[in-house]
Amino acid sequence: MIKQIQLIGLLILLSSSLLIAQQEVPYSSISKKTMEGFMDKRFGMFIHWGPVTLRGTEIGWSRNHGVSQSDYDNLYKKFDPVSFDADAWVKTARDAGMKYLTITAKHHDGFCLWPTAYSDYNIMNTPFKKDVVGALAKACKKYKIKFCIYYTVLDWYDRRYPLHNDGNTVPDPKADMQQFVQYMKNQLTELVTNYHPYMLWFDGNWEAPWTAAHGRDIYDFLRKLDPEVIINNRLGKGTHEVMSAATTGDYATPEQKVGGINMTDPWESCITLCTQWAWKPGDAMKSLQQCIRTLASTAGGNGNLLLNIGPMPDGRIEERQAARLREMGSWLKKYGASVYSTKGGPFLPDSVLAATRKGNKIYIHLFQKPAGPLKLPAVPGLRVKKAYFLQGDKVPFRLEQEQLILSLPQQLPDENDAVLVLEMDKNAESVPLIRK
Ligand code: JFZ
């Protein structure tokens, strides 16, 4: 009897602490295994595209800022990307070493890149008349790239959504959030059931009409449609950058910067290859060195990189952007073992280096040659058996007063990122983070 009462007490305690825990953690019910599979991919392609590319200005944001609303909203009538080739885009992603691809099916301007039955403002009413989202989903399947869909919450075009412009604060009294949310559900049902995305990338959750309750409602709705579809954290009201109690969604989305190291919460940084999300003629492009170091630093922080490109109005990816992506692919062919399926750390990333690890190996991504030898704190409980550059020469090392001292050559073997391998005597994946 006493045992039974104790057991019941324990159960009550357990379930109430579970309840409390539920309120303190993000609103997310994805399996750990699915998220681990996602985080193993490390590198994906973001694509921002739509009729706005005819003006070369920023998608969504340039409506009423540089491009008049009437001009912007009529661009679709001239959108005819005759050179669009879904296979070519997906092959560009694959050859860059990217493992997934995320397309803006609907951005803040409300235009839909698929033949939705719920809005006439879609690709079938352009001269092009082809399902861009469907073509990409099919090509991704063919080339074994995970297909993902960006879908904005805020929609400055739709009259049911209360705000019709960036900077608007007074809600339209004729708008109706309940109807708008139903419209979202209808479209999300189309997207999930027709294209089976691996992940949904929400956005535009910061405006006042969108509430935390809306986010949880959509999250539950999607979970019923597909228990495994991954959902980013821009459905709730918390910050994008980190997961918190206010978060609805499965992973954090720092934007235009590498996220901070986090060994528990999954995250993905979205960063543009040029400066604009959508195509801009002659836009400044990041160097190969910047791209490689961004990817290495992201992996070093235990996150993914979603690198954005903006294809041109005729449907092609600019050759200089494609070339940069091919260079990334060649680098990854050689150094991919230090990026894919690794964990970040144990050394904290900084401007000099980023560390990743897999099994017994710790990879040191060196961005800069120190004046003398490279000095790292010894890894507690583990011993270095061998040190060498990945695909390269051995590196002499010694241990001196809890410091690992590595003698580097005059010139590092790769000026963008020289990857050193430390082969340890034990698995290094769960070693606590080490401050240098
Ligand atoms: C958002 C989009 O607005 C942007 O166009 C792009 O799609 C990016 C991936 O995500 O970026 C933001 C998010 C929030 C703000 C501005 C841009 N904000 O709060 O001002």
Residues whose N, C-alpha, C, O or C-beta is under 5 A from the ligand:
A	BS01	JFZ	I59 D203 W206 C270 W277
